[in-house]
Amino acid sequence: MPKHSRRGVPDIILIHQAQFVGLEVKREDGRQSPDQKDFQQGCEVHGGRYHVVRSIDDVQALGL
């Protein structure tokens, strides 16, 4: 990430059906950092969607 980027920004950002969607990609044993959890909370409070995904199957299960 560029050095002036906000901490916790998800790996993949998209707009799906006019809604912000953030996808944080993790390995099976990966966990969110506190900054990522803060970003998720802010995203959801403002009507966005945020998901931790571990495979393309996870993404497809979300309908994306």
N, C-alpha and C positions, 0 to 999 in steps of 0.2 A: 504494500500500500504506500502511496505517496506520504511523505512525512507530515503533511498538514491535514491528512484525512482524519475523520472522527474515529476514535477507537471503537471496536465492536461491530463495525459495519459488516454485514453478511458477505459471503464469498460471491453469491450470485444475486443480482437485483433485477427484477422484471416487473412489468405492468401486465396483469392478466385480468381481462374483463374490467378495465378501468380501475383496478385496485393494485396498490403496491404489494409486492410479494418479495420477501427476503428469504434466501435459502442459505443456510450455514451447512457446509459440507464437512462431515466428520468421519473418521475411521470408526470401526465398530467399538473401539475402546476410547474414542475421543469424547471430551467434555467441553461444554461452553465455558469461556472465561467470564469473570464478573462483568467485564465491559460488554460482552456479547449478550449476556442476560439483561443488562440495562437497556441495550438497544432493542432487544425483543420486547421488553415491557413497554417502552415508548412507542414502538411501532404498533403494537396491539391496542394501546390506549387511544391512538389516533386513527384506528380503523384499518390498519394494514394487517397483512398476514406475514407470519414468520415461522419457518419450519427448520428443524435440524434434520438433514437427510444423510443417509449413509450409502445409498446406491441409487442407480437410475430407477430401480423398481419403486423406491420410496417416492421419487418425483412423479412417476407415472400414477401411483396410487392417489396422489393429490389432484390428479386430473390436469397436470401441467405438461 
